[in-house]
Amino acid sequence: MALYAQPIVRLLEELERLPGIGPKSAQRLAYHILRGDADAAERLAEAIVEVKRKVRFCARCFNFAEGELCEICDDPRRDLSALCVVEEPRDVVAIERTGEFRGTYHVLQGAISPIDGIGPDQLRVRELVSRLGESDVTEVIVATDPDIEGETTALYIARLIKPLGIRVTRIASGLPVGGDLEFADEVTLGRALEARRDM
C-alpha cells in the first residue's frame, strides 16, 4: 500500500532536491501547499517559472539580473575604482545590506575546491582578469568566505592580480572561520569590510 498519492510523492521528491530540505521539511512544505488554496499554489509555481525565465547572470559582474546588466552595474553612482570579489550572488546581498560599500562587484560563481573538482577554470576568474584590464579599478576587495575554499580562492586571486599593479585587500576576519557571508549580521560584515587589509 502506497503512503502517498503519486502527485504527492513527486512533490516530496522535488522539494527534497532543494538545499537544506530533508524528508521532514519536504513533508511540512508539501502539507502546507496541500492545505492552502489552489491560487496560492499557482502563485508559487508561477513565481518559480518566472524567475527561471526572466533572471539571468549580469554580463559584467555575474550577479543575478533581469536585463543585460544588474542594478548595481547599471547604477552610475557606484564607485568604479573599487571592485569587491565574492563567491555567490547571495554574498552581494549580504554586503549591500551593510551600506558600507559603494563600489561594484564580481561574482565568481563558487570557490576553488579541488576535492569537489572545482578549479579556477570553473569559476569566473578569467572574466575578472579581463574586466580589470579594461577598467579603472584601483582596489580589489576579496570577500570570499573565511573557510578553506574561500581562503584558497582569495590567495589565488591575490597572486593573479598583484602583478597588474592593483591594490588587493581582504575583508577582516570579523567573521567566524568556517562561516558563510550569507549568515553574518550587518554589523559584523560592515566591520569586516571597514577593517580589510592588504594581501
N, C-alpha and C positions, 0 to 999 in steps of 0.2 A: 504494500500500500504506500503510495506516494505521500510525503508530508505536505507538499505544496503543489498547487496547480502549476502547470508548465510556465505560464507567463510570470508567476512569482519567482520561480526558480531562475528564470532568465534575468529578472530584475536583480535578484540577490547576487548572481554571478557578476553582473556588470558593476554593481555597487562595490563588491569586494575587490575589483580591479583598481579602485581609487586608492591613492596613497593614504595610509593611516586608517583604512577602513577594514576591520576584520569581520568575521561572521556575525558577531553580536551587533556591532554598529550597523552593518548592512541590514540586518533584520529590523532594527529600530527605524532606520530610514525607510525601508520598504513598508513597514506598518504605518508610518506617518503619511507616506504617499497614498497608501490604500484608504486610510481614514479620511483624508482630505477630499475636497470636491474635484471633479474632473477638470474644471477650469484651472485650478492650482497646478495640477499635474501637467496640463498642456502649457501653461506659462513656463514651468521649469524646463520642459522639453524644448520649447521654442527658444528660451534663453541659451540653452546649450548649443542648439543648432546655429543660432545667430552668431554666437561668439566664435564658433569654428568657421563660419562662413565669412565673417567680416574682419576678424582680428588677425593680423599677420605680424611679422617682425619688421621693425623700423629699418629702412635701407641704410641708415647711417650708424646707429648705435646698437641695433638688435634687441631693443626693448619692445614691448608689445605696442602696436599701433593700429589705428583704424585706417589711416591713409598711408601714403608713401613714407612719411616721417611721423615719429611720435610727437606728442605735445611738447616735450622738453626740447627736442632738436628743432622744432618749428618755432620756438619762443625766441624772438630777437633780443630779449632782455637777459638771456643767460650769458655767463662769463665763459667765453670760448677759450680762454687761456688755461683753464683748469678742467681736467678730464678725470673722472672717477671710474675706475675699472671694478666691476662687480661680477659675481658668478651668474646670477639669475635675475630676471625682471622683478621678482618679489623683493630683491635687495635694493633696487631703485626706490621702490615704495617705502621701504624701511628708512632709507637715508632722507628721502624727501619729507617724511613726517617730522624729522628733527628741525627743519627750517634753517639748518646751519650751512647748507651747501647750495651755491647758485650757479655752479658750472654745469657741464654736460657729462654724459655717461657713456660707457662702453660695456655692453653685456657679453660676457664670454660664452654663455650658454653651458656653464659647468665649470669643473675644476680638473686639473691633471690628477689622474688616479690610475697608476699602472696596474693595480690589482683588478680594476674594472675595465682595463683595456682602453682607457681614455688618455690620450697624449695631446700635445699642443695642436696637432693636425685636426683633431676632432672638435677643437674649440675655435672661437672667433679671434685667434691671435694674429693670424696673417692680416685680417681686416684692420685690426688695431694698429699694427705697424704701418700699413698703407695709409691709414687715416692720419697718423701722426706726421707722416711725410708730406701731407697736403694741407696741414693746418698750422695755426699759430699757438698751439698748446705749449705752455712753458712748464707745467707741472702735471704729472700723472699721479693720482692718489690711488693706491692699490687697496681696495676694500673687500678682499676675499675673506671667507670665513676663517676664524682663528683655529682651524683644525689642521691635520697633517696635509690634506689635499690642498687646502687654501694657502697654507704656508709654502708648499712646494710650488704652487702656481704663482704666488707673489714673487718668490725668488727668481723663477724662470722669467717672468715679465720684467723684473728689475734688470736682470742681466741683458735682456734683449734691448731695453730702452735706453739705459745709461749711455751707451756709445753714441746715441743720437744727440747728446748734449741737453736732454730734457731732464729736469729735476724729477726724481721718483721718490714718493713718500708712501708710508704705510700707516693706516689708521692705528692709533694706540690700542693697547690691549686693555681697554676698559671693559672689554667683553670677555666672558669666560672662555678659556681654551676648550675646544670641542663643541662650542655653542654655534648657533646659526644667527645671522644678522636678522632674519625674519622675526625672531622671537625676542630680540633685545628691545628694551624700552627706549623711548625717545631721548631721555636724559643721558643714559649710558652711551647710546650710539652718538649723540651730539658731542659728548665729552671726548669720545674716542676720535671723532673727526677733528676736533679742535687740537688735540694733542698728537696728531700724526707726526711721524718722524721720517727723516731721510733714510733710504735703504742703501 
